[in-house]
């Protein structure tokens, strides 16, 4: 299977707001990350809030321009593409947003929202726009007769289904899912994940699935990439990450996942000391060293490279 997406040394810096007369600081949101995604594969991008997951997703979808690095989509470097250059392939890369309440225009009907990709790209479906939109509604588990309803008439889970229908309208090859279930009720999350999984197999979609809930990622993603403060610290298959994690940060994240039966849980919860450092002034060397129980002098002076450890790629001087 060939790679549909390849990210090389991707970097994004933002200028932070400051007081009048003061020099603006650079926020290093994403710092030189590299990974690839195969056709039909689902890659989970996990880490705590502020680690750069969503920024990475928005750069892949070209909603943000990278400061540096390359994004290869189907072998083509799109990192420096203008909006005009992106137009022919815009339909191939879609995004599902975190909040289904704010992702939909409250003044438009569901038919208009799902039909928008066709209208913008001047595409006329063979069976007619209304019939095509109703087919998409049925595909995501909604009533086709609700074509003329407005978003406020639907529940949160139903609105997310509308967002998914809009994302798959033009038969994309890659979908970036930015925490698509985190704003939903727990009872609805499984339904949306099952829907995404079914669509992935049926339409041969490749997914970048951004999440902070490791329990969700475990059952949904083929591979997992763990981020901390703008850097990748571990990349491997989902089974390998959950059964044989090597990086101390990954181990700490896994220890916080609630057990189905707490009495059978073998490992103790790992409590990390201190707060996540500021991305304006990240620690020298390994960025996790200020909270790591294994940190030594080399961790402060030399940034660890992402190297092969067993079946995983790990950025740590002292992997487990």
C-alpha angles and dihedrals in degrees: 000000000000126000115262092186131030122178118194125189092330113190134179126184126180128199108236122221115256141176120284111281094017122112114252117249125228116237108209097210097165122016118196104311124173131192141134137223125209125217111279092009129128117218119192116213108199139174140112123294115294096024093118101259097129093041088055091049093050091050091052089051089046093238085124127035114231119240090220141347135058136278114199114195113184088344093307121116104231097168094103097034117133121225089261092053091047095053097085092052099032090099091056094060116052136168135218111205131221100239114053089188096063098030093072126066106242091208095058129076120241089252092056093046096051092039093052096091089057093046095047093048093042092238119154112199114225093239093046130267098270094049091048092050091049089051089053091049089053091046091058094045101261130126110264088212089068089074093118098044124110125237094253089065092065134073123244093263092048091050090053088052088054089052090050091049090053091048094053095041096102096040096252123199096212130034124188109209109199104200091310095180104034094092093049133090112267091242090057097044094077091051092053092045091050089049092051091047092050092048091048091057096039097047098029092239126177113218136201101198114197115198145143094204106090093190089063093048094049094064098036111039132070093205134017131212116195118209131197124181095337096317134098110239102175137010125183146118115304092247092051093048093050098041103033110020113175106185118080091226092053089050090051091051092049092049089060094057108108113246121234088225109023091194090063096047107121104191126064122238111266111221113204115215121229131005131292107278120246116272086220090068110015120186119271119255111002110018092212095054095095089065100029123109091205097052118134135171095280089058090064096048107036126047107225116241122227099258135169114269112174106311094337138078107232133182101207136109091214108031120180 
